[in-house]
Amino acid sequence: MSLKQCLSLLMLFASVAGAAVAQVSAPQPQTGTITGTVSDVNGGIIPAANVVLVGSSPADRQHFVTDDNGSFQIGHLKPGVTYHLTVSASGFADWTSPEITLKPGQHLELTSIQLRIAVAVTTVKAISTEEIAREQVKIAETQRVLGFIPNFYVSYEKEFVPLTPKLKYRLAFKVMSDPVTFLGSAFLAGIDQAADTPDFQQGWKGYGQRWGAHYANGFTDIMIGGAVLPTLLHQDPRYFYMGPEHSNKERFLHALQNPFVCKGDNGHYQPNYSSLGGYLASGAIANTYYPDANRGVGLVFSTFGTDVAADMANGLIQEFVLRKLTPAAKKRP
């Protein structure tokens, strides 16, 4: 090895050794500390509050819980690193610090950590009138006199909500498809069979014709007066129960006027064109299936008069009797 190479090697060793000595001898930057006390806006201390420290990397994240005095201390924090502090406690809104950057060896005391009571947020679900009406009809469909006779067309609700066309038809089909409706037609057909009226023949065929006539009368009455016309005229086909909070005279008059006065979909009382039209239409349609001897204007008006009288009687027993005999209704206020 030449002298020049030896000198170069010695200079390299000296440079490396000098750097190593400098590195060993250079002091490490002193870490910092953050302390604080958590309180509410009135100065009351908050123990067991959660204190979360977040730095520039996931490794800097630390979690602490305040002691019984509401205090905390976080040490060994790197200088020159930007930190954020978040404090939370049950029943209080979170508190977040501004950016914190410590100097070497700095001890930072946070004196302004005050938590405010969290604002309660209540979510109110808006319920449409259609949903309320659907629920009212669903309840009405459970109303049966003595537990088995349909009593779907009376409303005991204090709050009036108009029925949609779909609900008006639903009620009508619900009544006409109920087994008790078929049995009721069979019972009335038996009475007519015994009285030999109208002028159908006797025997099972005549009984079937009488049964069909009674069911058809009820079907056209309910469908036209309880669904078709109420939909077209925007009227409500139900009887609205007044109850004992009114005088007997008021209830009596309310029941008797039921065939002639109804509630419109707007909630106001108005002439009951739907029911009266349904009675007339039912009588007119009966001319297509009654015996020739019973057809004519007389059938229309006799059917109309019978239906009006039955409706008035129904109003009276609805107002003064049937609620007591309807289990589903007795349970309601």
C-alpha positions in Angstrom: 0.0 0.0 0.0 1.4 3.4 -1.0 1.8 6.3 1.5 -0.9 8.2 -0.3 -3.3 5.3 0.1 -2.4 5.0 3.8 -3.1 8.6 4.4 -6.4 8.5 2.6 -7.5 5.4 4.7 -6.5 7.1 7.9 -8.5 10.2 7.0 -11.6 8.1 6.3 -11.3 6.3 9.7 -10.9 9.7 11.4 -14.0 11.1 9.6 -16.2 8.0 10.6 -14.9 8.0 14.1 -15.6 11.8 14.4 -19.2 11.4 13.2 -19.8 8.5 15.6 -18.4 10.5 18.5 -20.6 13.5 17.5 -23.6 11.2 17.3 -23.1 9.7 20.7 -22.3 13.0 22.3 -25.3 14.9 20.8 -28.1 15.2 23.4 -31.6 13.8 22.5 -34.5 16.4 22.3 -36.4 16.6 25.6 -40.0 15.3 25.5 -42.9 17.4 26.5 -46.0 17.0 28.8 -49.6 18.0 28.6 -51.8 18.3 31.7 -55.3 19.5 32.3 -58.5 19.4 34.3 -61.9 18.6 32.8 -64.9 20.5 34.1 -68.4 21.6 33.1 -69.3 25.1 32.3 -70.2 25.8 35.9 -66.7 24.7 37.1 -67.8 21.2 38.4 -65.1 18.6 37.9 -65.8 15.6 35.6 -64.1 12.4 36.6 -63.8 9.4 34.3 -63.9 11.6 31.2 -62.2 10.1 28.1 -59.1 12.0 26.8 -57.8 10.9 23.4 -54.5 12.3 22.0 -54.0 12.0 18.2 -50.7 12.9 16.5 -49.4 12.8 13.0 -49.3 9.0 12.8 -51.4 6.2 14.3 -48.6 5.3 16.7 -49.0 8.7 18.4 -52.6 7.9 19.4 -53.1 7.6 23.2 -56.1 7.2 25.4 -56.5 8.4 29.0 -59.2 8.7 31.7 -59.4 11.6 34.1 -59.0 10.8 37.8 -61.4 11.6 40.6 -60.3 15.2 40.5 -61.0 15.4 36.7 -57.3 15.7 36.0 -55.0 14.0 33.5 -51.3 14.0 32.5 -49.8 12.9 29.2 -46.0 12.7 29.1 -43.1 11.7 26.8 -44.6 13.7 23.9 -42.3 14.4 20.9 -41.5 18.1 20.3 -42.3 19.5 16.9 -45.2 17.1 16.3 -48.7 18.4 15.9 -51.3 16.9 18.3 -55.0 17.2 18.8 -56.8 16.4 22.0 -60.5 15.3 22.2 -62.3 15.0 25.5 -65.7 13.3 25.9 -68.0 12.3 28.8 -71.5 10.8 29.1 -74.2 13.5 28.8 -71.8 16.2 27.5 -70.8 17.4 24.1 -67.3 16.5 22.9 -64.5 19.1 23.3 -61.6 19.3 20.8 -58.5 21.3 21.3 -56.8 23.5 18.6 -53.5 22.2 17.2 -50.8 21.6 19.8 -47.1 21.6 19.0 -44.7 21.3 21.9 -41.3 22.6 22.2 -38.5 20.4 23.7 -39.1 19.9 27.4 -42.3 22.1 27.4 -45.0 21.5 30.0 -48.3 22.6 28.7 -51.2 23.0 31.1 -54.7 23.2 29.4 -56.9 25.4 31.6 -60.0 25.8 29.3 -61.4 22.3 29.0 -65.1 22.9 29.8 -67.7 20.5 28.5 -71.2 21.6 27.7 -74.3 19.5 28.3 -75.2 17.7 25.1 -78.3 18.9 23.3 -80.9 16.2 23.1 -82.0 15.5 19.6 -85.4 14.0 19.2 -86.4 12.5 15.9 -90.1 12.8 15.2 -91.5 10.5 12.5 -94.1 12.3 10.5 -97.2 10.1 10.2 -99.4 10.9 7.2 -103.2 11.1 7.5 -103.4 8.1 5.2 -101.5 6.0 7.7 -103.7 7.2 10.5 -106.8 6.4 8.5 -105.4 2.9 7.6 -104.9 2.2 11.3 -108.4 3.4 12.2 -109.9 1.1 9.6 -107.7 -1.8 10.8 -109.1 -1.2 14.4 -112.7 -0.9 13.1 -112.4 -4.3 11.4 -112.0 -5.8 14.8 -115.4 -4.4 16.0 -118.0 -7.1 16.3 -121.2 -7.0 18.3 -121.3 -9.9 20.8 -117.9 -10.8 19.4 -119.1 -12.1 16.0 -121.5 -9.6 14.2 -119.6 -7.1 12.0 -119.8 -3.5 13.2 -117.2 -2.0 10.9 -119.0 1.1 9.8 -119.0 3.0 13.2 -116.1 5.2 14.3 -115.3 5.7 17.9 -112.3 7.9 17.2 -112.2 11.5 18.6 -109.9 12.6 15.8 -111.5 12.7 12.3 -109.3 11.5 9.5 -110.8 11.1 6.0 -110.7 7.7 4.3 -108.9 7.2 1.0 -110.9 5.7 -1.8 -109.0 2.4 -1.3 -110.0 2.3 2.3 -113.7 3.0 1.5 -113.7 0.0 -0.9 -111.8 -2.1 1.6 -114.5 -1.6 4.2 -117.3 -2.3 1.7 -115.7 -5.6 0.6 -114.8 -6.5 4.2 -118.5 -6.3 5.2 -119.9 -8.1 2.1 -117.3 -11.0 2.3 -117.9 -11.6 6.0 -119.4 -15.0 6.7 -122.0 -13.4 9.0 -123.3 -11.3 6.0 -124.0 -14.5 4.1 -125.7 -16.0 7.1 -127.8 -12.8 7.6 -129.0 -13.0 4.0 -129.9 -16.7 4.6 -131.9 -15.8 7.7 -133.8 -13.1 6.0 -134.4 -15.3 3.0 -135.9 -17.9 5.3 -138.4 -15.3 6.7 -139.4 -14.3 3.2 -139.7 -17.9 2.2 -142.2 -18.4 5.1 -144.1 -15.3 4.2 -144.0 -16.2 0.5 -142.6 -12.8 -0.5 -141.5 -11.6 -3.0 -143.2 -13.6 -5.7 -140.5 -16.2 -6.2 -141.5 -19.8 -6.3 -141.4 -22.0 -3.2 -138.9 -24.8 -2.6 -135.1 -24.7 -2.5 -134.9 -22.8 -5.8 -137.2 -20.1 -4.5 -135.2 -20.0 -1.2 -132.0 -19.5 -3.3 -133.6 -16.7 -5.3 -134.7 -15.0 -2.1 -131.2 -15.4 -0.6 -129.6 -14.0 -3.7 -132.0 -11.1 -3.8 -131.2 -10.2 -0.2 -127.4 -10.5 -0.7 -127.6 -8.5 -4.0 -129.6 -5.7 -2.2 -127.0 -5.5 0.5 -124.1 -5.6 -2.0 -125.4 -2.8 -4.2 -126.4 -0.7 -1.2 -122.9 -1.1 0.5 -120.9 -0.8 -2.7 -122.7 2.2 -4.2 -123.6 4.0 -1.0 -120.5 3.1 1.0 -117.7 3.1 -1.6 -118.6 4.4 -5.1 -120.5 7.5 -4.3 -118.5 8.4 -1.2 -115.4 8.3 -3.4 -116.9 10.4 -6.2 -118.6 12.9 -3.8 -115.7 12.9 -1.2 -118.0 11.9 1.7 -117.4 9.5 4.6 -119.7 6.5 4.9 -119.1 5.8 8.6 -121.4 6.6 11.6 -119.5 8.8 14.0 -120.3 7.9 17.6 -121.0 10.9 19.9 -121.0 9.2 23.3 -122.2 10.0 26.8 -120.3 13.3 27.0 -123.2 14.7 25.0 -126.8 15.0 26.1 -129.3 12.2 25.2 -131.2 14.7 23.1 -128.1 15.5 21.0 -127.3 11.9 20.6 -130.9 11.0 19.6 -131.0 13.7 16.9 -127.5 12.8 15.7 -128.6 9.2 15.2 -131.9 10.0 13.5 -130.2 12.4 11.0 -127.6 9.8 10.0 -129.3 8.8 6.7 -129.5 12.5 5.7 -126.3 14.1 7.0 -122.8 12.8 6.8 -119.2 14.1 7.2 -117.4 15.1 4.1 -113.8 14.2 3.6 -113.1 17.8 4.6 -114.5 17.0 8.1 -117.6 19.2 7.7 -121.2 17.9 7.9 -123.1 18.0 4.6 -126.2 16.4 3.0 -125.7 12.6 2.8 -126.0 12.2 -1.0 -124.0 9.0 -0.9 -126.3 7.0 1.3 -129.5 8.3 -0.2 -128.1 7.7 -3.7 -127.1 4.2 -2.7 -130.6 3.4 -1.4 -132.2 4.6 -4.7 -129.6 2.8 -6.8 -130.1 -0.4 -4.9 -133.9 -0.3 -5.4 -133.5 0.5 -9.1 -131.0 -2.4 -9.7 -133.4 -4.8 -7.8 -135.8 -4.4 -10.7 -133.4 -6.5 -12.8 -133.7 -9.6 -10.6 -137.0 -9.4 -8.7 -140.1 -11.2 -10.2 -142.0 -9.2 -12.8 -144.9 -8.9 -10.4 -142.7 -7.1 -7.8 -140.9 -4.7 -10.2 -141.6 -1.1 -10.8 -141.3 2.3 -9.1 -142.9 0.9 -6.0 -139.9 -1.5 -5.5 -137.5 1.4 -5.8 -139.2 3.5 -3.2 -140.1 0.7 -0.9 -136.5 -0.3 -0.9 -135.4 3.3 -0.3 -137.9 3.7 2.6 -136.8 0.5 4.2 -133.1 1.4 4.0 -133.7 4.9 5.4 -135.7 3.5 8.3 -133.0 0.8 8.9 -130.3 3.4 8.9 -132.1 5.6 11.4 -132.6 2.5 13.7 -129.0 1.6 13.2 -127.9 5.1 14.4 -130.0 4.8 17.5 -128.7 1.4 18.6 -125.1 2.5 17.6 -125.4 5.5 19.9 -127.1 3.9 22.9 -126.6 0.1 22.7 -124.0 -1.5 20.5 -120.9 -0.1 22.0 -121.7 -1.9 25.2 -122.0 -5.2 23.2 -118.9 -4.7 21.2 -115.8 -6.0 23.1 -113.2 -4.3 21.0 -115.0 -0.9 21.4 -115.5 -1.3 25.2 -111.8 -1.5 25.8 -111.2 1.9 24.1 -111.5 5.3 25.8 
